[in-house]
Amino acid sequence: MSTVIVDVEGMTCQHCVKAVTAEVGGIPGVTEVSIALEAEGTSKVTVVADEAVPEDALKAAIDEAGYSMVGVQHS
């Protein structure tokens, strides 16, 4: 099991949360996505997966949702 916390800029509402959750949740192996929304700053997106998720896949999913990945922490 792998957990990654991704810093995302540009999210402002629950619509944003749903868009990012849908895109990131569609990455193969991802089992859970939770988001701590910071409407005026950087939101924390926690991704739990069966195995390590490549950073480029995370970035592509977040970009597809219309937001910017600005950092990542593996735990």
Steps between C-alpha positions, in 0.01 A plus 500: 500500500622848414389842626592827331402854598485738206490880527253646250437867418190650344227303676228723649182295553339156522470486119882521492521221759272278292697565180836417658357198685359361175821547299741375769264217595517381139872425523550120503563370852360804684262385774427825686521876441434755774541875475555771760369801306674835554300737280752784532816290491647158440271202550632164623394199296568167671521205262501139621587229248585133483850593380703815442330740258739669253523875554447563128167314518393714796605819323319399180177422690510827692580695182206328326273617782626856440726556800872517576706247697761701691649239731490138609592317820527122522411346834 
